[in-house]
Amino acid sequence: MGKPLLSIEQADLKLADTVVFNDLNFTINTGENWAFVGESGSGKSSLLKVIAGKFHLSAGNIRYFFYEEFLERIATDDTSLTFHRLISLVESRHHFRNLSNTGDFYYQQRYNSSDSDDALTVLEYLAGVRSFSDHDFGWTMTKVLAFLKLDHLKDKQLIKLSNGETKRLLIAAALIKNPVILLLDNPLAGLDVETRAGFGNIIQTIIASGITVVLATSPTEIPDSMSHIAVLKNGGIEQQMLRSAFKPNMVKPGVADQIDKNELADLLGSRRLRPSFTLVISMDKINVSYGEKQVLKNVSWQIKQGERWALLGANGAGKSTLLSLINADNPQAYANDIILFDRKRGTGESIWDIKSETGFISPELYQYFPTDNSCLQVIESGFYDTMGLFRQSDPKKAAIALRWMKALEVDQYARKLLRNIPASAQRLCLLARALIKNPTLLIFDEPCQGLDTHQVAHFKAIVDAICEMSNVTLIYVTHYQHELPDSVTRVLRLEQGEVVTADATD
């Protein structure tokens, strides 16, 4: 066993009115690299934030031995050199600011050329990252750009990066700091198959450079180079063990049997009043460019009511841009031949006409959705297609929102602010928001990102039940084949903005 890097002793953590940890004890020694696993809400992300100094303990203490040694070595009076400077945390949400540093990005900004110009490029963003460590682990700008395959993106604005590209950028920025400890919160979320396959090598190389890695992840996605596992449960660490001794508990069979189909059928009852359409979506030779970069090239796609499609492709293939044309978020829709709900775009319809027929969730929506409403208000806002509830709550609509929360097993969070609940529960609330108005079209872009194995199985069962009971049209995006619901029978696959597979089952 090496000497301790940090230790947490008798730690209590309370966030808002929720006890997250109670009398938690944990030590990281040199030479150890830890993976935190556990069910949704077990405290994995919170423990990373405690280590990073973002959450302050209610009781107990945390000691950073590596920081004490650092201060002895450099003998400085600089009070800005706190332990935070020697730790890098990559969270599930980024915190990019605009060029004028007056505000955060907003959801549709990436699709509006004049607004998206108010954003740093990848190179400019990384150039602003400083290292305060006296350790040189060798992570220079040149090295991280090549290592994380960002060279070809260095002149791209942050707002235009795909979900997976953003994740690689955040890891690059974290490495440039040359931290003693690198903390990664669910780092594989949003990464395509190829990038995930190489992620183990990325972690191995980082560890080999001398950096200690601690990550929160799914029990089925623990890199081989992690030496130790901590299993979190019920406000503490239930087990600590060597990686070689860990065996993940898979989700129990029969989760679909737990779906209350009578309740779902009642919630879907209003669908009978919805209009029917011949063509929910028709696209003919769609092209979208930003400057010299062509994102979509001659894409044609036709979806009839009741069809269920998977939209697949690697990070940066053009999936999010294609969906933005459908969801009325991209003004370039007017320059293309697009029919939505039997009506050609640009013939007098409003974006609200389109959104009223569409339920939508994506990693980008999760990233930019305001978190200062209660979860019940967030879900009720789905009736109005607004980013939060900006009117008096309607008791009948709030009651329906609560029923959807129960169906998705998050009703215990109804009165809590969205920002004060686990990330996975936040995503499920946004899924309930997409479902609440019984839309004609459901667009689920990586809906299971960040969910635990039970939540994934439960959500898939709900989607399949909805498809069985109704003629809802579905577009489903995922990088995981096992996350596709059984009801999905058609595939559109994109590669570098072009269609390579259409109307085929995988």
C-alpha positions as CSV (number, residue, x, y, z in Angstrom):
1,M,0.0,0.0,0.0
2,G,1.3,3.5,-0.9
3,K,1.1,6.5,1.3
4,P,-2.2,8.3,1.5
5,L,-3.1,11.0,-1.1
6,L,-6.3,12.0,0.7
7,S,-8.6,10.7,3.4
8,I,-12.2,11.4,4.3
9,E,-13.2,10.7,7.9
10,Q,-16.7,10.5,9.4
11,A,-18.2,12.6,6.7
12,D,-21.8,13.7,6.6
13,L,-23.2,15.5,3.5
14,K,-26.6,17.1,3.4
15,L,-27.8,18.8,0.2
16,A,-31.0,20.9,0.6
17,D,-33.0,18.7,2.9
18,T,-31.5,15.4,1.7
19,V,-28.9,13.4,3.6
20,V,-26.4,12.1,0.9
21,F,-23.7,10.6,3.2
22,N,-23.7,9.6,6.8
23,D,-20.4,8.8,8.6
24,L,-18.6,8.0,5.4
25,N,-14.9,7.0,5.6
26,F,-12.7,6.7,2.5
27,T,-8.9,6.8,1.7
28,I,-7.1,7.0,-1.6
29,N,-3.4,5.9,-1.5
30,T,-0.7,6.5,-4.1
31,G,-0.9,3.8,-6.8
32,E,-4.6,3.3,-6.4
33,N,-7.2,4.3,-9.1
34,W,-10.9,4.0,-8.0
35,A,-14.2,3.4,-9.7
36,F,-17.4,4.4,-7.8
37,V,-20.4,2.3,-8.7
38,G,-23.9,2.2,-7.3
39,E,-27.6,2.7,-8.1
40,S,-29.0,6.1,-9.1
41,G,-28.9,8.5,-6.2
42,S,-26.3,6.5,-4.3
43,G,-24.0,9.5,-4.1
44,K,-21.3,8.7,-6.7
45,S,-21.3,12.1,-8.3
46,S,-21.6,13.8,-4.9
47,L,-18.6,12.0,-3.6
48,L,-16.5,13.2,-6.6
49,K,-17.7,16.8,-5.9
50,V,-16.7,16.4,-2.2
51,I,-13.2,15.3,-3.2
52,A,-13.1,18.2,-5.7
53,G,-14.1,20.7,-3.0
54,K,-17.4,21.6,-4.7
55,F,-19.5,20.3,-1.9
56,H,-18.7,21.1,1.7
57,L,-19.2,18.4,4.3
58,S,-21.9,18.9,7.0
59,A,-19.6,17.1,9.4
60,G,-16.3,15.2,9.4
61,N,-13.2,16.3,7.5
62,I,-11.2,15.6,4.4
63,R,-7.4,15.8,4.3
64,Y,-5.4,16.4,1.1
65,F,-2.0,14.9,1.9
66,F,-0.7,15.6,-1.7
67,Y,-1.6,19.3,-1.3
68,E,0.3,19.5,2.1
69,E,3.4,18.1,0.4
70,F,3.0,20.5,-2.5
71,L,3.0,23.5,-0.2
72,E,6.1,22.2,1.6
73,R,7.9,21.9,-1.8
74,I,7.0,25.3,-3.2
75,A,7.0,27.3,0.0
76,T,4.7,30.0,-1.3
77,D,2.4,32.6,0.4
78,D,0.1,32.6,-2.7
79,T,-3.3,32.1,-1.1
80,S,-4.9,31.4,-4.5
81,L,-3.0,28.1,-4.7
82,T,-5.6,26.0,-3.0
83,F,-5.9,22.2,-3.3
84,H,-8.6,22.8,-6.0
85,R,-5.7,23.8,-8.4
86,L,-4.3,20.2,-8.2
87,I,-7.6,18.4,-8.9
88,S,-9.5,18.2,-12.2
89,L,-13.2,17.3,-12.2
90,V,-15.0,16.5,-15.5
91,E,-18.7,16.7,-14.7
92,S,-21.8,15.5,-16.6
93,R,-22.7,19.1,-17.4
94,H,-20.2,21.6,-18.9
95,H,-20.1,25.3,-17.8
96,F,-19.0,27.1,-21.0
97,R,-19.5,30.8,-21.1
98,N,-19.9,33.1,-24.1
99,L,-17.0,35.2,-25.5
100,S,-18.1,38.3,-23.6
101,N,-18.4,36.2,-20.5
102,T,-21.8,37.7,-19.8
103,G,-23.8,34.5,-19.7
104,D,-24.1,30.8,-20.4
105,F,-25.0,29.3,-23.8
106,Y,-28.6,28.5,-24.5
107,Y,-30.1,25.5,-26.2
108,Q,-30.8,26.8,-29.7
109,Q,-27.7,28.9,-29.9
110,R,-25.6,26.3,-31.8
111,Y,-28.0,26.4,-34.7
112,N,-28.1,30.2,-35.1
113,S,-25.0,31.4,-36.9
114,S,-24.9,35.0,-35.6
115,D,-25.4,33.9,-32.0
116,S,-23.0,30.9,-32.2
117,D,-20.2,33.3,-33.2
118,D,-20.2,34.4,-29.6
119,A,-18.3,31.3,-28.6
120,L,-14.7,30.3,-28.1
121,T,-13.1,27.8,-30.4
122,V,-11.7,24.5,-29.1
123,L,-8.1,26.0,-29.4
124,E,-9.1,29.2,-27.7
125,Y,-10.8,27.4,-24.8
126,L,-7.8,25.1,-24.2
127,A,-5.4,28.0,-24.4
128,G,-7.2,29.5,-21.4
129,V,-6.5,26.5,-19.2
130,R,-3.6,26.8,-16.7
131,S,-1.6,24.3,-14.8
132,F,-0.6,25.1,-11.3
133,S,1.0,21.8,-10.4
134,D,4.7,21.5,-10.0
135,H,4.3,18.0,-11.4
136,D,4.9,17.7,-15.1
137,F,2.9,14.7,-16.3
138,G,3.6,15.7,-19.9
139,W,0.1,16.8,-20.9
140,T,0.8,19.7,-23.3
141,M,-1.7,21.4,-25.6
142,T,-0.2,19.5,-28.6
143,K,-0.3,16.2,-26.8
144,V,-4.0,16.4,-25.7
145,L,-5.2,17.6,-29.1
146,A,-3.6,14.5,-30.7
147,F,-4.4,12.1,-27.9
148,L,-8.1,12.9,-27.8
149,K,-8.5,13.4,-31.5
150,L,-9.3,17.1,-31.3
151,D,-6.8,18.3,-33.9
152,H,-9.4,18.6,-36.7
153,L,-11.8,20.4,-34.3
154,K,-9.4,23.0,-33.0
155,D,-11.1,25.8,-35.0
156,K,-14.6,24.7,-34.2
157,Q,-16.7,26.7,-31.8
158,L,-17.7,25.1,-28.5
159,I,-21.4,25.5,-29.1
160,K,-21.2,23.4,-32.3
161,L,-19.5,20.4,-30.8
162,S,-21.4,17.2,-30.6
163,N,-22.1,15.6,-27.2
164,G,-19.2,13.2,-27.5
165,E,-16.8,15.8,-28.9
166,T,-17.6,18.0,-25.9
167,K,-16.8,15.2,-23.5
168,R,-13.4,14.7,-25.2
169,L,-12.7,18.4,-24.9
170,L,-13.5,18.5,-21.2
171,I,-11.1,15.6,-20.6
172,A,-8.4,17.5,-22.6
173,A,-8.9,20.6,-20.6
174,A,-8.7,18.6,-17.4
175,L,-5.4,17.0,-18.5
176,I,-3.7,20.3,-19.5
177,K,-4.0,21.2,-15.8
178,N,-1.6,18.2,-15.1
179,P,-3.6,17.4,-12.0
180,V,-2.5,15.1,-9.2
181,I,-6.0,13.6,-9.2
182,L,-8.4,13.4,-12.2
183,L,-12.1,12.9,-11.3
184,L,-14.5,11.8,-14.1
185,D,-18.2,11.7,-13.7
186,N,-19.8,9.1,-16.0
187,P,-17.1,9.6,-18.6
188,L,-18.4,7.2,-21.2
189,A,-21.9,8.8,-21.5
190,G,-22.4,10.1,-25.0
191,L,-19.4,8.4,-26.5
192,D,-19.8,6.3,-29.6
193,V,-18.8,2.7,-29.9
194,E,-15.4,3.3,-31.4
195,T,-14.5,6.0,-28.8
196,R,-15.8,3.8,-25.9
197,A,-13.7,0.9,-27.2
198,G,-10.6,3.1,-27.0
199,F,-11.5,4.7,-23.6
200,G,-9.7,2.0,-21.6
201,N,-6.5,2.9,-23.4
202,I,-7.1,6.6,-22.7
203,I,-7.4,5.9,-19.0
204,Q,-4.4,3.6,-19.0
205,T,-2.2,6.2,-20.7
206,I,-3.4,8.9,-18.2
207,I,-2.6,6.6,-15.2
208,A,0.8,5.7,-16.7
209,S,1.7,9.4,-16.9
210,G,1.4,9.5,-13.0
211,I,-2.1,10.9,-12.6
212,T,-4.4,9.2,-10.1
213,V,-7.9,8.6,-11.7
214,V,-11.1,8.4,-9.8
215,L,-14.4,7.9,-11.7
216,A,-18.1,7.3,-11.3
217,T,-19.4,4.9,-13.8
218,S,-21.7,2.0,-14.7
219,P,-20.6,-1.4,-13.1
220,T,-20.4,-2.8,-16.7
221,E,-18.1,-0.1,-17.9
222,I,-15.2,-0.1,-15.5
223,P,-11.8,0.3,-17.3
224,D,-9.4,-2.5,-16.7
225,S,-6.7,-0.1,-15.4
226,M,-8.9,0.8,-12.4
227,S,-7.4,-1.0,-9.4
228,H,-10.1,-0.6,-6.8
229,I,-13.9,-0.5,-6.7
230,A,-16.1,1.3,-4.1
231,V,-19.8,0.3,-4.1
232,L,-22.0,3.1,-2.8
233,K,-25.4,2.5,-1.2
234,N,-27.7,4.1,1.4
235,G,-25.6,7.0,2.2
236,G,-22.3,5.3,2.5
237,I,-19.7,3.0,0.9
238,E,-21.1,-0.5,1.2
239,Q,-18.1,-2.3,-0.1
240,Q,-14.5,-1.6,-1.1
241,M,-12.5,-4.2,-3.1
242,L,-9.9,-4.9,-5.7
243,R,-11.0,-4.6,-9.3
244,S,-10.3,-8.3,-9.8
245,A,-12.9,-9.3,-7.0
246,F,-15.8,-7.2,-8.4
247,K,-18.8,-8.9,-10.0
248,P,-21.5,-6.5,-11.2
249,N,-25.1,-7.3,-10.2
250,M,-27.2,-7.2,-13.4
251,V,-30.8,-6.0,-13.5
252,K,-33.3,-8.6,-12.4
253,P,-35.5,-10.1,-15.1
254,G,-39.2,-9.3,-15.2
255,V,-38.9,-5.5,-14.9
256,A,-41.4,-5.1,-17.8
257,D,-44.0,-6.9,-15.6
258,Q,-43.7,-4.0,-13.1
259,I,-45.2,-1.6,-15.7
260,D,-48.7,-0.5,-14.8
261,K,-50.2,-0.9,-18.2
262,N,-53.7,0.2,-17.1
263,E,-52.3,3.4,-15.7
264,L,-50.3,4.0,-18.9
265,A,-53.3,3.3,-21.0
266,D,-55.3,5.9,-19.0
267,L,-52.5,8.5,-19.3
268,L,-52.4,7.9,-23.1
269,G,-56.2,8.1,-23.4
270,S,-56.1,11.7,-24.7
271,R,-54.1,10.4,-27.7
272,R,-57.4,9.3,-29.3
273,L,-58.1,13.0,-29.8
274,R,-54.9,13.7,-31.6
275,P,-54.9,14.2,-35.4
276,S,-53.7,11.6,-37.8
277,F,-51.1,12.3,-40.4
278,T,-49.9,10.6,-43.6
279,L,-46.3,11.9,-43.4
280,V,-45.0,12.8,-40.0
281,I,-41.6,13.7,-41.6
282,S,-40.5,14.0,-45.2
283,M,-37.0,15.2,-46.1
284,D,-35.7,15.4,-49.7
285,K,-32.0,15.9,-50.3
286,I,-31.3,18.0,-47.2
287,N,-28.1,20.0,-47.0
288,V,-26.9,21.9,-44.0
289,S,-23.6,23.8,-43.8
290,Y,-21.8,26.1,-41.3
291,G,-19.2,28.1,-43.1
292,E,-17.1,25.7,-45.1
293,K,-18.2,22.7,-43.1
294,Q,-21.0,20.7,-44.6
295,V,-22.8,18.9,-41.7
296,L,-25.6,17.1,-43.7
297,K,-25.2,16.1,-47.3
298,N,-28.3,15.1,-49.5
299,V,-30.1,13.5,-46.7
300,S,-33.5,12.1,-47.6
301,W,-35.8,10.5,-45.0
302,Q,-39.5,9.7,-44.9
303,I,-41.4,8.7,-41.7
304,K,-45.0,7.7,-41.7
305,Q,-47.2,7.8,-38.6
306,G,-46.7,4.9,-36.3
307,E,-43.2,4.0,-37.5
308,R,-40.4,3.6,-35.0
309,W,-36.9,4.5,-36.1
310,A,-33.4,4.3,-34.7
311,L,-31.2,7.1,-35.7
312,L,-27.6,5.9,-35.4
313,G,-24.1,7.2,-36.2
314,A,-20.8,8.1,-34.5
315,N,-20.2,11.3,-32.6
316,G,-20.2,14.2,-35.1
317,A,-22.1,12.3,-37.8
318,G,-24.9,14.9,-38.0
319,K,-27.6,13.3,-35.9
320,S,-28.3,16.3,-33.6
321,T,-28.3,18.7,-36.6
322,L,-30.8,16.4,-38.4
323,L,-33.1,16.3,-35.3
324,S,-32.9,20.1,-34.9
325,L,-34.5,20.4,-38.3
326,I,-37.3,18.2,-37.2
327,N,-37.8,19.8,-33.8
328,A,-38.0,23.4,-35.2
329,D,-34.8,24.5,-33.6
330,N,-32.7,25.1,-36.7
331,P,-33.5,28.0,-39.1
332,Q,-31.8,26.2,-42.0
333,A,-35.0,24.1,-42.2
334,Y,-36.6,26.9,-44.3
335,A,-33.8,26.5,-46.9
336,N,-34.6,22.8,-47.4
337,D,-37.4,20.6,-48.7
338,I,-39.0,19.5,-45.4
339,I,-42.5,18.4,-44.6
340,L,-43.5,18.0,-41.0
341,F,-47.0,16.7,-40.0
342,D,-48.2,16.9,-43.6
343,R,-47.2,20.5,-43.9
344,K,-44.2,22.0,-45.8
345,R,-41.9,24.1,-43.7
346,G,-42.2,27.8,-44.5
347,T,-45.9,27.8,-45.4
348,G,-47.1,29.8,-42.4
349,E,-46.7,27.3,-39.6
350,S,-45.1,28.4,-36.3
351,I,-42.4,26.6,-34.4
352,W,-45.1,26.1,-31.7
353,D,-47.3,24.2,-34.2
354,I,-44.5,21.8,-34.7
355,K,-43.5,21.5,-31.0
356,S,-47.1,20.9,-30.0
357,E,-46.9,17.6,-31.8
358,T,-43.5,16.7,-30.6
359,G,-42.0,15.3,-27.4
360,F,-38.2,15.7,-27.2
361,I,-35.3,14.9,-25.0
362,S,-31.6,15.2,-25.8
363,P,-28.2,15.6,-23.9
364,E,-28.2,19.2,-25.1
365,L,-31.6,19.9,-23.7
366,Y,-30.5,18.4,-20.4
367,Q,-27.4,20.5,-20.5
368,Y,-29.2,23.8,-21.0
369,F,-32.5,23.2,-19.2
370,P,-33.0,25.6,-16.2
371,T,-32.8,23.9,-12.9
372,D,-34.6,26.4,-10.6
373,N,-38.1,24.9,-11.0
374,S,-39.5,22.1,-9.0
375,C,-39.5,18.7,-10.8
376,L,-43.3,18.8,-11.0
377,Q,-43.2,22.3,-12.6
378,V,-40.5,21.1,-15.1
379,I,-42.8,18.3,-16.2
380,E,-45.9,20.4,-16.3
381,S,-44.0,22.8,-18.6
382,G,-44.1,20.1,-21.3
383,F,-47.7,21.0,-21.9
384,Y,-46.6,24.4,-23.0
385,D,-43.2,23.5,-24.7
386,T,-41.4,26.0,-22.5
387,M,-38.0,25.6,-20.7
388,G,-39.7,25.7,-17.3
389,L,-43.1,26.8,-16.0
390,F,-43.7,30.5,-16.5
391,R,-47.4,30.6,-15.5
392,Q,-49.5,29.5,-12.6
393,S,-49.6,25.8,-12.2
394,D,-52.8,24.1,-13.4
395,P,-53.9,21.6,-10.7
396,K,-55.2,19.1,-13.3
397,K,-52.0,19.3,-15.3
398,A,-49.9,19.0,-12.2
399,A,-51.8,15.9,-11.3
400,I,-51.0,14.3,-14.7
401,A,-47.3,15.4,-14.2
402,L,-47.2,13.5,-10.9
403,R,-48.7,10.4,-12.5
404,W,-46.0,10.4,-15.1
405,M,-43.4,10.8,-12.3
406,K,-44.8,7.7,-10.6
407,A,-44.7,5.8,-13.9
408,L,-41.0,6.7,-14.2
409,E,-40.4,6.0,-10.5
410,V,-39.3,9.6,-9.6
411,D,-42.4,10.8,-7.8
412,Q,-40.4,11.2,-4.6
413,Y,-38.7,14.2,-6.1
414,A,-41.9,16.0,-7.1
415,R,-41.5,19.0,-4.8
416,K,-37.7,19.2,-5.0
417,L,-35.9,21.7,-7.2
418,L,-34.5,20.0,-10.3
419,R,-31.0,21.0,-9.4
420,N,-31.2,19.3,-6.0
421,I,-31.9,15.7,-7.3
422,P,-29.5,13.1,-8.9
423,A,-28.6,13.6,-12.5
424,S,-30.3,10.4,-13.6
425,A,-33.6,11.6,-11.9
426,Q,-33.2,14.9,-13.7
427,R,-33.1,13.1,-17.0
428,L,-36.2,11.0,-16.1
429,C,-38.0,14.2,-15.2
430,L,-37.2,15.6,-18.7
431,L,-38.4,12.3,-20.2
432,A,-41.7,12.7,-18.3
433,R,-41.9,16.3,-19.7
434,A,-41.5,14.9,-23.2
435,L,-44.3,12.3,-22.7
436,I,-46.8,14.4,-20.8
437,K,-48.8,15.9,-23.7
438,N,-49.1,12.5,-25.6
439,P,-47.4,13.9,-28.7
440,T,-47.7,12.5,-32.2
441,L,-43.8,12.3,-32.4
442,L,-41.4,11.3,-29.7
443,I,-37.7,12.1,-30.3
444,F,-35.5,10.5,-27.8
445,D,-31.9,11.4,-28.3
446,E,-29.8,9.3,-25.9
447,P,-32.6,9.1,-23.4
448,C,-30.9,6.5,-21.2
449,Q,-27.6,8.5,-20.7
450,G,-26.7,8.4,-17.1
451,L,-29.4,6.0,-16.0
452,D,-28.6,2.9,-14.0
453,T,-29.4,-0.6,-15.3
454,H,-32.8,-0.8,-13.6
455,Q,-33.8,2.6,-14.9
456,V,-32.8,1.7,-18.5
457,A,-34.8,-1.5,-18.4
458,H,-37.8,0.2,-16.8
459,F,-37.8,3.1,-19.3
460,K,-37.5,0.7,-22.3
461,A,-40.4,-1.3,-21.0
462,I,-42.5,2.0,-20.8
463,V,-41.5,3.0,-24.4
464,D,-42.5,-0.5,-25.7
465,A,-45.8,-0.3,-23.8
466,I,-46.6,3.1,-25.2
467,C,-45.8,1.9,-28.7
468,E,-48.0,-1.2,-28.2
469,M,-50.9,0.9,-27.0
470,S,-50.8,3.8,-29.5
471,N,-49.7,4.9,-33.0
472,V,-47.0,7.2,-31.7
473,T,-44.1,7.8,-34.0
474,L,-40.7,7.3,-32.5
475,I,-37.1,8.4,-33.4
476,Y,-34.6,6.9,-30.9
477,V,-30.9,7.8,-30.8
478,T,-28.4,5.7,-28.8
479,H,-24.8,4.5,-29.0
480,Y,-25.7,1.3,-27.1
481,Q,-27.5,-1.4,-29.1
482,H,-29.0,-2.9,-25.9
483,E,-30.8,0.3,-25.1
484,L,-33.0,0.2,-28.2
485,P,-36.6,-0.7,-27.4
486,D,-38.0,-3.8,-29.0
487,S,-40.6,-1.6,-30.8
488,V,-37.9,0.0,-32.9
489,T,-38.0,-1.7,-36.3
490,R,-36.3,0.7,-38.7
491,V,-32.9,2.3,-38.9
492,L,-31.4,5.4,-40.4
493,R,-27.6,5.5,-40.1
494,L,-25.4,8.5,-40.8
495,E,-21.7,8.7,-41.5
496,Q,-20.1,12.1,-41.9
497,G,-23.5,13.7,-42.7
498,E,-24.6,11.2,-45.3
499,V,-27.1,8.4,-45.1
500,V,-25.5,5.0,-45.3
501,T,-28.4,2.8,-44.1
502,A,-32.1,3.6,-44.4
503,D,-35.2,1.6,-43.6
504,A,-33.4,-1.5,-42.5
505,T,-33.4,-3.5,-39.3
506,D,-30.1,-4.0,-37.5
